[in-house]
Amino acid sequence: MKKKIEHGALLQHNEVHGTGLNSHGTVTCLEFYSTAHLLSGAEDGLICIWNTKRWECLKSIKAHKGHVTSLSIHPSGKLALSVGTDKTLRTWNLVEGRSAFIKNLKQNAHIIKWSPSGEKYVTVITNKVDVYKLDTALITGTITTEKRISSLTFITDSILAIAGDDEVIRLYNCDSQKCLCEFKAHENRIKDIYSFEREGQHVIVTASSDGYIKMWNLDLNKNKDVPSLLCEVNTKARLTCLAVWFDQTSEIKENSDKAATSSQANEDEKSSIVRKKKVCWTDKNDKTAKRDRKITPEKQKLETLLQKKKKKLKSSE
């Protein structure tokens, strides 16, 4: 982005895999895992795994008979979930690149999302959120809203932020399925929502069709209170989605600088202590050396003999 150079394009969805024939493989969902890999889903039913260094397609999987509507990568990077227009929820083994489990749904889901711990996940069908437990793959609760859900994000494993086709964001408890609070975030429809934690601070980022992007501070100790607005920017564009990128290089450099400063301070402190010890050691030994030069055994013996000779001479006189 800094150099405004295009690094690559996802062309795998523009042809039928293995045939070279053109097809309308519009990309419908993207998700990064770390900075090395990217998963893409498209209307051609394919899920592709990409190497972000060379932008090569490492593997292409025929995931769904219809469109891939959403996908989500497990925090471990070993599993992925996808939903499509074939009314199925599929679990993928990313280590072996194969299907691990298929669950039939009553309707087409358009959103799927893992929780931060990876112990649960949610699917969204129109205005309904189903909460699943990983070890049983069973629904543990359902959250229903008045309007169609456009986006959602996990704040913690037990708190969900949900944005519908309106200007309001609602926070729900996944366990009790109760609404903790709601607040008007924008003047127009909210198109996407994202959350992250930074230095113990929970931040919600929202994007609206009116072009505004806003950041909100959420105090989990007071989750019934309305989050406070941190900042906002008017992009003057018709926003459709949102992604948040962290400048890890700057963060690593900043941490390195702090570590270097701390290390230098410790070294200076150690050097100061060593110098002090050295000075004390030198002064002490200098004094001892001077004392030793004044009163050595040989000198003391010689002085004793001289004194005896002086006494003899005096007595003989």
Buried (B, 14 or more C-beta within 10 A) or exposed (E): EEEEEEEEEBEBBBBEBEEEEEBEBEBBBBBBBEEEBBBBBBBBBBBBBBEBEEBEBEEBBEBBEBBBBBBBBBEEBBBBBBBBBBBBBBBBEBEEEEBBEEBEBEEBBBBBBBBEEBEBBBBBBEBBBBBBEBEEEEEEBEBEBEEBBBBBBBBBBEBBBBBBBBBBBBBBBBEEBEBBBEBEBBEEBBBBBBBEEEEEEBBBBBBBBBBBBBBBEBEEEEBEEBBEEEEBEEEEEEBEEBEEEEEEEEEEEEEEEEEEEEEEEEEEEEEEEEEEEEEEEEEEEEEEEEEEEEEEEEEEEEEEEEEEEEEEEEEEE
